[in-house]
Amino acid sequence: MSGGDAAGRLVRPFTLTGGRTRPSRADFTLITTVTAVDPQPAWAERLQPEHTRILKRCARPVAVAELAALLDLPVSVVVILLCDLLEEGRITARPPHPVSRSTPDLELLQKVRDGLGRL
């Protein structure tokens, strides 16, 4: 672990969000896919370090839960920071694809059962 990472862990989550405890939007679930519009913008130095870290991690599409794990931050904190970036047009957020409520795919279920049986 680098010195910057160790020092970063001493910061309380509510400090990262400016004391906010709730997101300003309801766009994000754990499986919402987030992508940076510009992962390394010239204006990045004007952002909080956490916003910059998020943009770098979102250079490729990433789910909110995965992003929180990669950043080692609580999901609630990441969602608040993502709201900031979405409102500023710095990221895009895609909701998960709806799951069909039709009958289950029996072939897929059999493959899963067989795979579990081999464990």
N, C-alpha and C positions, 0 to 999 in steps of 0.2 A: 504494500500500500504506500502510495506516495504521501508526502507531507501535506499536500493540498487536500487529498481525500480525507486524511485524519482530521484536519482542521475543519473541513466541511461538515463532518458528522457532529460537531459540537453545536451547530446551529439548530435551533428548535424549528420544527416544521412551520409553526404559525408565523415565524419571522420571515420565512421564504415567501409566504403568501401575503405579507403586509398585515397580518392579523385576521385575514379573512378565513372563515371556517366553512363557507359554502360556495359552490361554484356559481357564477353569474348566469350560467346557461345549463340546459339539460341535454346537451348534444352528445355527451360521452357516456358510454357503458364500458365495461371491462374489455369488450371485444371490438369496440370502435377502432377503425384503422385510421391512423394519423400520418400525414406526409407533409414535410416542410415544403413551402413554396420555393424558398431559396435557402438551402441548409447552411451556407456560409456567406451571409450578406455582408456588404461593406459596413453597414450600420450596426453590426453585432456588438461592437464595443459599448453601445449605449444601452444594451440590455442587461438584465440581471444575469449573473453567471448560470443560474439554473435554466433560464430561458434559452441561453446559448447552447447549453448541454442538450436540451430537448431538441432544438433545431438540428444539431449535429446527428443525434440518434435517429431523427426522422427523415434523414436524407433518402431512405427507402421506407416504404410503408411499414408501419409497426403498430401492433395493438396496444391499447392503453395499459393493460395489465403487464405486458412484456416491457413496455417503456418504464413503468414504475419499478419493475425488477432490475432493469439495466441501470437505472439511476440510483437505486437503493433508497427510494423515497416512498412514503405512503401514497397509495392510489389517490386518496382525497387531495393531497397536496399537488400531485401531478395534474389532476383534473382542473384544479383552480388555475394553475399555470398555463395549461392548454387553453382554457377559456380566454385568458389574456391574449395568447398568440392567435387564436381564431378570430377574436374581435378586431385584431389589428391586421388581419389578412395574411398572416405569416405562415399559417398551416392550413391544410384542408383536412376535414374529418369525414370519413365515410362510415355510415352505420352498417352493422352486420347485415348480410343477406337474410331475408326472412326464410325460415324453415317451412317447407311444405307440410301441411297437416294431412296429407293423403296417407294411404296405407304404407307401412314400412316396407323397405326393400328387403325381401326375405333372403335374397342371395347375399346381400351385404351383411345381414345379421348372421347368416350361417358362416361366412368367412370370419367374422369377429369371434363367434363361438369357437370355431376351429382353431383360430390363433390363440385364444385364451387357453384352450385345452392343451396346446403344445407348450405352454409356459409351465 
